[in-house]
Amino acid sequence: MIYLLLIFCLVLATTLECNKESDSEFSKVVRQDIPKRVQNFIDTTSEKNGVYLYASNFDNDDYDYLFLNAINVNQGDRASFFTDVEFEIEEQEHTLKISFNEELADDWNYTQKIENMLIYKIKLSEKFDTIKVFKNGEAIPIDVVGV
């Protein structure tokens, strides 16, 4: 009987630990679907390319927003765009890891829609001590964090 209780507790603990990551949500959104205050944050930061994080710590909003911006292109330069955006929770280090690739568009890509401005809605099942961002495999800082 004690063995059954021990096995049940072990299975329950494992299930609850695994659900922490599955309770978190990461979804790409369009500008029209985000709150006005987040749109205002994007407006004030969009003049410079970079990585931006908006932390919604008020107004009962459980979501944070990641803004990847590469819309500013100097004349004669190739446009940048983002691929392979991934979010990973590292439970051991209590860290959220965000990784993406930034690539340069070829001339033929200029006629196609390239993803040079991305917004992600983030809901975390818990708060993390650290957020690490990696561009093309290299650690980079977040340019601005807004609240």
Disulfide bonds with the S-S distance in Angstrom:
none
